[in-house]
Amino acid sequence: MAETLLVIACGLASYLWRGLGVLLSGRINTASPVFSWVACVAYAMIAGLTVRLVVMPGGTLAHAALADRLIACAVAFVVYFALTRRNLFFGIGSGFVALIALTALRTGG
């Protein structure tokens, strides 16, 4: 019973914020300095988390060599920016395949 109430409370809290977002979205000026600052902070957080995943990973990714992770990132950037005109699917996919291939070559498996 307590779990059900907890799920309902969490759902209501989530939908409350979503509803407020919908109500306020028409009033937000995307060209304002505050909105630009929020966007910059969001991009900085994503960049920081990405660098942390590459340089100081946890779990299974920690078993891959740093050189393999960096080369896979370089492959993903080249494919994303130069070869596929910013196609996220091919960029991420090529980085993933490069990391798997480099790790397999290094470990002999």
C-alpha positions as CSV (number, residue, x, y, z in Angstrom):
1,M,0.0,0.0,0.0
2,A,2.8,2.4,0.9
3,E,4.6,1.7,-2.4
4,T,1.4,2.5,-4.4
5,L,1.0,5.8,-2.5
6,L,4.7,6.6,-3.2
7,V,4.3,5.9,-6.9
8,I,1.2,8.1,-7.1
9,A,2.9,11.0,-5.2
10,C,5.9,10.8,-7.5
11,G,3.7,10.8,-10.5
12,L,1.8,13.8,-9.3
13,A,4.9,15.7,-8.6
14,S,6.3,14.9,-12.0
15,Y,3.2,15.9,-13.8
16,L,2.8,19.1,-11.7
17,W,6.2,20.3,-13.0
18,R,5.4,19.2,-16.5
19,G,2.1,21.1,-16.4
20,L,3.8,24.2,-15.1
21,G,6.3,23.9,-17.9
22,V,3.6,23.8,-20.5
23,L,1.8,26.8,-18.9
24,L,5.0,28.9,-18.7
25,S,6.6,27.9,-22.0
26,G,4.7,30.4,-24.0
27,R,6.0,33.2,-21.8
28,I,9.7,32.3,-22.0
29,N,11.9,34.6,-24.2
30,T,14.5,32.3,-25.7
31,A,16.6,35.2,-26.7
32,S,16.9,36.5,-23.1
33,P,20.3,36.6,-21.3
34,V,18.9,34.3,-18.6
35,F,17.8,31.7,-21.1
36,S,21.2,31.9,-22.8
37,W,22.9,31.4,-19.4
38,V,20.8,28.4,-18.6
39,A,21.6,26.9,-22.0
40,C,25.3,27.4,-21.4
41,V,25.2,25.8,-18.0
42,A,23.3,22.8,-19.5
43,Y,25.9,22.4,-22.2
44,A,28.7,22.7,-19.7
45,M,27.2,20.0,-17.5
46,I,26.9,17.7,-20.5
47,A,30.4,18.3,-21.5
48,G,31.7,17.8,-18.0
49,L,29.9,14.5,-17.6
50,T,31.1,13.3,-21.0
51,V,34.7,14.1,-20.2
52,R,34.3,12.3,-16.8
53,L,32.9,9.2,-18.6
54,V,35.9,9.2,-20.9
55,V,38.7,10.1,-18.5
56,M,37.5,8.6,-15.2
57,P,34.9,6.0,-16.1
58,G,33.3,3.5,-13.7
59,G,32.0,0.0,-14.3
60,T,32.8,-1.9,-17.4
61,L,34.1,1.1,-19.3
62,A,36.9,1.4,-16.8
63,H,38.4,-1.8,-18.2
64,A,39.0,-0.2,-21.6
65,A,42.3,1.6,-22.0
66,L,42.3,5.4,-22.0
67,A,43.9,5.4,-25.4
68,D,41.1,3.3,-26.8
69,R,38.4,5.6,-25.3
70,L,40.1,8.7,-26.7
71,I,40.5,7.2,-30.2
72,A,36.9,6.1,-30.1
73,C,35.8,9.7,-29.2
74,A,38.0,11.0,-32.1
75,V,36.3,8.6,-34.5
76,A,32.9,9.6,-33.3
77,F,33.7,13.3,-33.7
78,V,35.1,12.9,-37.2
79,V,32.1,10.8,-38.3
80,Y,29.6,13.2,-36.7
81,F,31.1,16.5,-37.9
82,A,32.9,15.6,-41.1
83,L,31.4,12.5,-42.7
84,T,27.7,12.5,-41.9
85,R,26.9,16.2,-41.5
86,R,25.9,15.9,-37.8
87,N,24.0,12.7,-37.8
88,L,24.0,11.7,-34.1
89,F,23.1,8.0,-34.7
90,F,26.1,7.5,-36.9
91,G,28.4,9.5,-34.7
92,I,27.6,7.6,-31.6
93,G,27.4,4.3,-33.4
94,S,30.8,4.7,-35.0
95,G,32.4,5.6,-31.6
96,F,30.8,2.5,-30.0
97,V,32.0,0.3,-32.8
98,A,35.5,1.8,-32.7
99,L,35.7,1.3,-28.9
100,I,34.6,-2.4,-29.2
101,A,37.0,-3.0,-32.0
102,L,40.0,-1.4,-30.3
103,T,39.3,-3.2,-27.1
104,A,39.0,-6.5,-28.9
105,L,42.3,-5.9,-30.7
106,R,44.1,-5.0,-27.5
107,T,42.8,-7.9,-25.5
108,G,43.0,-10.4,-28.4
109,G,39.3,-11.3,-28.1
